[in-house]
Amino acid sequence: MLRTSQFTCGVKIDPNLPQKLVGDALRLRQIFINLTGNAVKFTEQGDVILQVKRLKSQWPQIKIAFAVKDSGIGIDPQRRKAIFGGFTQADNSISRRFGGSGPELPSASVLFA
């Protein structure tokens, strides 16, 4: 399946984040790939933006929120909780239209735990 898209990708990083953090780089990379890959897959035009925001910190720990905002097809509000549970797809026609089965979101939520 060949599909053309016209969208922009961007990253917004909270300026209050420390320059260096210690953590599991492999797991974090997997999460970014899963979340942003899913957003890119379902966005034909518009924007895909990864946001990284400092929530709170108490030495030596820091809580950071990662969010991906896109102008893709969206998820029905009634199906949002199910999307991050065991694999389910909001609409079965999606895999025919965009390809793949889409288990990235449940995988990302498990990697966060």
N, C-alpha and C positions, 0 to 999 in steps of 0.2 A: 504494500500500500504506500503510495507516494502522496504526500500532502504538503501543500505550501502554507506557510504561516507568516504573518507580518506582525510581530510584537517586539517590545523592548524588554530587556531584563535589567534589573538593578538591585542594589544592596543598600540598605540603610542601617548603619551601625551607630548605636548610642555612643556619643562622645564620652560618656561617663564610665565606659568599660575600661578595665585595666589593659595595658598594652600586651601583657602576656598572661595566659591562664594555663593551669595544669589540669589535664583531663584525658579522657579516652578519645584520641584523635580519630581512630578508625571508626568507632561507633558514631561519633559526631558527623563524620564524612558520610556514612551510610544514611543517616537521617536527612542530611542536606540533599543528597542525591535522590532519595525517595520522595521527599516533599516537593522539591523544586522540579524534579522530573515529572511528577504527576501534574503539577501546575502547567508546565510547558506542554505536556501531552494534550491537555484539554483546553488550551488557549490558542485560538486561531488568530486573534488580533487583539491589540491592547497592550497590557503590561503584566509582567510577572516580577514581583518585588519580594526579596527576602529581607525581613526586618529582624534585627538583633537588639534586644533591649535589656538593660540592667534592671532587675526588679528590686533586690535588696541584698545586702551582704553583712556578714558578721565574720570577721577574720577567723579562720582562713577560708571560709566558704563564701560563695557568691551564687545568687540565683539569677539565671538569665532566661528570658523568654525569646523563643524563636517563632516567627510567624511568616507564612508565605501568603501574600495577597496577589490575586490575579483577576483578570477580567474574563476568565474562561466560562464554561457552561454552568458552573455552580452546582450546588448540592441542595436538593429539596430539604428545607429546614426540618421536616419530620424524619428524615433519614440520616441526619448528621451524627447522632449518637451511635447508630449502627455502623457507620463507616469506619470508626476507630476500634470497633470490637473485632471478633473473629471475622475473617474475610467475608464480605458481602459487597455486592455492587448495587448502587442506587437504581440503576436502570440497565437491564440486560442488553438493550440495544447499543449501549455505549461501547462495548467491546467490539461489536461489528463495525461501528463508525470510526473509532480511534485506534483499534487494535490492542492486543494485550488483555490481561485479566484484571490488572490494577490492585494487586495486594500490597502496594507500597504504603498506604496509610496505616493499616493495622501493624505492619512491620515497624514503622517509625514509632508508633506508640509503645510497642514492646521494647524497642531499643532505648526509649527514654526512661523506662522504669528502673 
